[in-house]
Amino acid sequence: MKINSEFISSRQFLKRFVIYILFVLDLKVLCSDTNNNITHLAFDGIRDGLPAAYGDFNSDELTDIFIITNNQQRVQILYGSSDSDQLFKPGFQCNFNHYDDRKITSVVPGDFDGDAFMDILITLEHEDRENYRDIFIIYGSDSEEFNCTEDTKKPVIKKMYGEPLVLDYNHDMSVDLFGLDHEKKRKFWIFGNRSKEPEVIDMEWHDQPVKNIRIPHSHAIVDINHDFNADLIISCEEGYEIWYGKPDKGFQFDQAIQLEKLQGPLLGLLSSGFYGQSVFMDVELEGRINMVVPVCWTSDCKNASLLVWDFNRKLYPYVVPISLKNPTTGDFWLFAHEKNQLYEETVTLRVGDFNLDGYPDILATLMHGGIKQTYLLKNEPYHGANHEKTLSRKFEVQWNNGFKDYGNNIIQGSFFDFYQDGTLDVILVQKNGNQYQPFAFRNSLDYDANFIKAIVLTGLKNKKSPSSMTPLGKHRRYYGSNLPGPRIEFNTTTQEGDKQHGTAAQLSQSAYCALQLPYTVFGLGRTPNFVDSLTVGLYTRHKHHSQVIPNSQIIVVPSPVDKPDQWQVQLFVTPSKLILKSVFAMSGVCLAILLIIIGLHFKEKREDKLEKLAEAHRFHFDAM
């Protein structure tokens, strides 16, 4: 009876101990997940810095951040790090303070000379100001250093009106520019050898009356007719122009969208309200890239909407209403915009799948009573939709998101993947006087979601590129930099048996601090199934990849361009958080059981020893 009670007591102790260990492990995971503010890990010590662009400058497969500092007269690189205690490390910097008080307005990374090393385009205010820019290019090299002294002496393009769009005009895998010259004429600047000046090509004339380009503009290089060749979308003062990409090089005019001629509820838009920068996304997850434009029908912006164009269905846009009234306080907010202010010149949206459900969400900066704050506009189903007149999706402002914890005057938010785990985090920028301070928000999803992360590189090679050890494995850094315009799409089946078909364009916009990521993240929700197919296309050519493992990062090297069957594909799998948590939990349980077994073993040995001692000293009455 004594042995049985001890056995029951030991079993109860084991059960309680295991429950305690599981509780501690779960609490630890929960606490770590809810610690969203990781500014001390990402931007420790940075009190003045404007994130201007993202890219992998040193080809270590970690995304770097290009920031503008020193009163907008210095460009610095923050190198991505695999060290969990320091996500970024300060890198090289270039100063432009020898140009008096002229300020840097934007940064665009890309390979301009075709040597496979990433270069940096910098736009600097022209001495005449008035929206004119001087264009500088800081050329990269195998030493991962800048030649700032030489490259900042003279601009490669002097006095451009507005900022340029980065694209590949002649399909040679090195990036070129589209914009306006000093006479406000449309030009293409074709880059090649860095020792030569870029070739200047006039844009072809078309039979439509030439409209003035809007400043700031939201031009884009994106495939909208699904021929796997990027098209050129030009934003004008009165609407948009669509130029289809030619198979060999250049663009051909297709049609114009004039906002003042839109019918119905859009009538009078330009006279009484205003509209912001266009962005491009697959709103309904149907494999079609939509153009989305934020609009305010009145000057006070109490009546706001998103105009969504589906070019495969009709020329006129769908109107998606947005409620900017906070239901808790009753306050009306409006899209933030302020002339001659960086980030705030016009209404700007930034796109990313925040909750990894497959439907892209939006980050937007709103204002109320002088207070500015960035909010998430979540892409949600619209159950009352009439598919002929309305979309099946809508966008709801998430008034209780964690961005408010960073204080007021948050003027900009953009997506970023700090931990390379496929979950999109957020970089926020707070304005204090003339200083801009970045903050880091870690996105801790309360459920385990799957994703696909795709990167398309130029495929250019350079023999000077040394071997290097990266977080994804040892390789030679000759795949080049990211290319603007490739189309990426996927097909998969959900757990409910529904088909999903998503698509996106890589680096479709680059001017005015577009802050687009150099990769594409597709959320798959809780679907653990293999992705049926992933297709990557550019220059009218494409390649299918079937049965792609979820939670994987895919690097596509389209070389040679004219032979898609020879394109290189690298796949790296990222274990899901659920698997990692399960491993930690099971390891903790096994350790706890091992400790209990060891403890019971020593306890049994001690009891045996005491029993033998008692037996040795026992008085034998039979011997008497």
Phi, psi and omega in degrees: 000324179292318180296318181297317180294323177293323179295316178296319180297318179294321180293319177295321178297317178299316181297314181293323181292318179297316178299321179296316179298315179298320179296316180296316179297315181294321179294322179295315178297317181297316181294320180293326182288330185272358177276081188284330184279105180243030180300323181294339178270333184260315187232041181297125178086355180267111180253349179215104180192127179255113173300124185246333181194162178234143178180161179264087186290318184263012173054040176258013178067021172238134185284129179261162180242130175261118183243153176254126184228186175053057179056041178061036177236012180216141174247131180227148177258132169257109183283131175296144183230147176274001177283118183292342179270347178211097187288336179223146178237135182301137181238205185292157182216153178232134181257143176237026182285353177278003175256043178057230184258016179290141188249150172283133183250335179198163179225136179225115176278151178171164179264104184269331184257003174071025180262011178077356178260143182286133174253173182230120174269134181232129176259129181238140177306134175284158183298337177277353184055223176050050175069007176274145183227146167259137186253122176246150174231121175265112187277136177277170180208179181288347180270359180061028179237159178265153166255069188297324184299314182282316187288344179259003180288320188220132178288147176283333174227122183257131174061062171273142179271118185079191180253150185275159170259133178273130179205177176244097187290316188253014173059039179254010177074000171252145191276149179236185184229149170234137179180200181245137177279190184293342176264009180065033175260143183288130182220155166247135175251116185260120183259155177203250178293130184292340181282349180248152176289150181295146176285136182253125181238130176288145176286141182298146177281150175227166188284354177277150176297131183292125180262152177290136178287138182285140177234121357287144183263174175224048177304156180213151173242102190207142180277109181253348180253010171060042173250012180058036173222122188296136178257162182252121176253121182250127179265125182248174181295332183244011179158216185222151173243141179246121178242118180282140178289137177278155182298326183266304177193159177081188186220153180235131183296138179244304183198166177238143176248110181257113186297328183289347180260002178290144186264175173069225185292350181272355183296132178082018182300312186288337184277327186246338182232204180206163179226158185253204183281141177280148172229166186232129186199160176266089189298315187262004181056051180238015178080020179235132179274123180257150170264126184243128182232124175282137181225151169239125184283338179231164183294331179275354174063024176287343177241097185243153180210170168245129173268125184239116178265130171246097188293344179278346183252308185200164182279329182278147185275159167279148178254117180250103181295148176230129176271114178259023176260122178290116185293339181279313183262341183080005181282142174266128176253164176220161178299127182286135175201138180208122185295149176062025176238130180301139184075337190245010184299328179206170180291121184234129177253152175229138194249139174184154180272091187292319183258009175055036176266002180101335182264123182293138177256179186227140168257130180221145177262125180246163179220149178206121177058037180086352178266132179244140183209145177265134181232156174268128173259105186278134178279111185235159179291144176250102189286339180265023186285141168255110192300337180280331186246333183228164177277163178273002180233158175218170181238126181245130177290127177269090187292338184255023178290165187283002182291336181294339182291349182267007178094183180269180180060036171277105190265352184201142174222140178217156183276150178199147178253093185294320188257012177053036182249011178085352178267125183279118174268189184224136170256124180250150179234125178253134180259124177234098184068241178259008181252148180237119182249127179274146175233155181241126178245122178269127180276109179253095179293143180272011175212163183271111182247153180255165185203169169228130181242121186238139179228131177246121180256170182286331183083003179290146184243154176214121183293339179283350183289119182280164174286151181209152177265125182238167178300338181258005176126164180283135181202171174264134185276070179235015183276357178083191182252183182287148185248135177280136170108341182300146177262133179233131179215157181221158174229135178208172179237130181283174178296335179275358180090006180277145178274140175235137181221100182251155180211158180200165176244137180276128175049056183286336181226147186220342185276160174053049177052056179298331176054044174274145180284150180280016178214169181241130178247121174254122174282141179246006182065216180267014182283112180271002184290160172297144174285126186302315180202149173231127184240132177237130182217147174199152179056039179071004179247152182207164179219137178263143173233121185257155176052060180274134181290131176295162183060040180237152175254127184246125176251120182251127178246097186280071181221130355289148188298320185277004179229079183302332180293346179256003179297138180275142179227127175244135182235129178234127185265133175253116179300142180288161180296327180296319178295315181297317179296321179296319179297314179297317181296313180295322177297318178296318179296315180298319178296318179297316179297320179298317179296321179294317179298316179298317179297315178295324179297312179293326177296318179294319178297321180294317179294322177297319180295317179295323179294320178293321178295319178295323179294324181290328182263007182288139179275123183269106179289333181294330180291337178282000000 
